[in-house]
């Protein structure tokens, strides 16, 4: 993962307490990639823009969105 500027990292890290540490590593990639991805923000396009298009365990990134226990209300 790229090193983020301090101000940007501080904003992203606000979401870290919402997920377990294992899920957070994947969610962080998805969050940064969603900001950077042009057009439709699918998991595939996010992984592509993040340089992880050849990731063998890409399903773990999909699982963050549909299986990880997190609250959209708490994130808001």
N, C-alpha and C positions, 0 to 999 in steps of 0.2 A: 504494500500500500504506500502511496505517496505521502510525504510529509506535508501536512496542511499548515497554512498560515495560522498563527495563534488566535486571531479573532474568529476565523472561520471554524477552527477546531473547537473553540469554546462554545459556539452555537451548536455544533454537531454533538458535542459531549453532553449537552443538556438532555438528550434522549437516551443516554446510556443506562440510567437507572430503571428504565422501563422494561428492559430485557435481561435475561441471564447472560453471563459473559460469553458463552459459546455462541449464542444467537446474536449477540451484539457485534461480533467480528464480521458476520455476514451482513447484518443490518447496516452497519457503517458503510460498507462498500455500496450497498443498494442506495443509501441516502445520498452519498456523494455522487454516485453515478447518475441518479435521477436529476440532480441539479445540473450535471454536465451534459446529459444526453439530449441531443436535438430531436424534435419530432415526438413520436410515440415513446413513452417511457415503459417499455416492457422489460421484464427481467433479462431477456436476451440482449436487448439493446443496451441496457445498463452494464451488463458484463462485457459487452463488446467495447464500449467506451472506456471501461475501466482496465482494459487489457487482459481480461480473463475469459476471452471467447473460447479458449481451448481448455478451460477448467474441466477436469474429469468429473468432479462431484458437484456439477452445477445445480443439481436438484436440492442441495442444501440451501441455496439462495431462495428457491421457490418455497421451501418449507418455512422460512422466516415469516413469510406473509400469510401462510394458511395454517400453520401448526403451532407456531410459537405463541405463548401466552403473553399478550400485551394489550393494553387498553388504549384505544383511540381517544377516549375521553381524557385520560391522563396525559397523553401526548399533546392534546390541544391546549 
